[in-house]
Amino acid sequence: MANSAQFDGGTILHHVTNWRDDVWIPLNMFGVDLSITKHVLMLWIVAAITIALTLYATRAYRKNINAKPKGIAHLYEILLEFVKTDIVLPNIGSKGYRTWTPLIATFFIFILISNYIGLIPFFEKIQTILPVYDGTSNKFAPVSGSSTITGNFTVTAALSVITFFSIIIAGTMKHGFIGHWKNMIPGGVPAPVLIILIPIEIAGMFIKPLALILRLGANMTAGHIGMVAIFGIPMIIYQSGASIGVGISVGVVSVILNTAIYFLEFIVCLVQAYVFSLLSAVFIGMAIHADH
């Protein structure tokens, strides 16, 4: 782990990635590393919060479908109405919205909670209460703290894979298995053009989920890297031999800048949840309405 007395690239990686030492429970099956790490733990926490909030918010509706919403139930109703009206219906249509609204809404809520959980300093306290396995000395040491799981490209890849197969399923449900793949190629295209068009369309199948992976992961990671790097400036200046007064002055500026970035991150968290959900709905809608 990074030395707390120094600031370098390892310090940044230590805070924004699944640091190589943060193995809580080592697990290897069939040559695949399935160890329980910091991000896996945070993924479980976010999933538990998402499920718990959803069950709590919908408890009245499960008893009475005509129940009057109040409190968090009212908030969830507004949220789901927004997802249905502004994301799903314009892109998927009125015939398929009942099928795909639950998926898009789950994307939105899960990513939103994941993004905001990563902004809560409290979860850094996990380093004082949760030991992790140190494979070199066969002992347990404190875990390095939390980070945003949507900044982990493995997590965003898993979400994008769901979208990828949802696109195929949506197209198959609408046009049939053969029809879905035929719709990838526009009708009436000269045969020589197909030599170029078919590889482009095949590449496009994978570029869509790849765009989702990179957009969400990069945006969530960039903000945290920026904040850690700004906080590191006074440490670097102090290490270079500058006076304490200069270090404190730069530190005050760093705090002010990071406060502004922190509030900007609140907006980014919401926007990225919206963009991922919107693009997923757009891609699914393109498979359903291939004629357009």
Salt bridges, closest charged atoms under 4 A:
ASP22 OD2 - LYS38 NZ 3.45
GLU81 OE1 - LYS84 NZ 3.63
ASP291 OD2 - HIS292 NE2 3.73
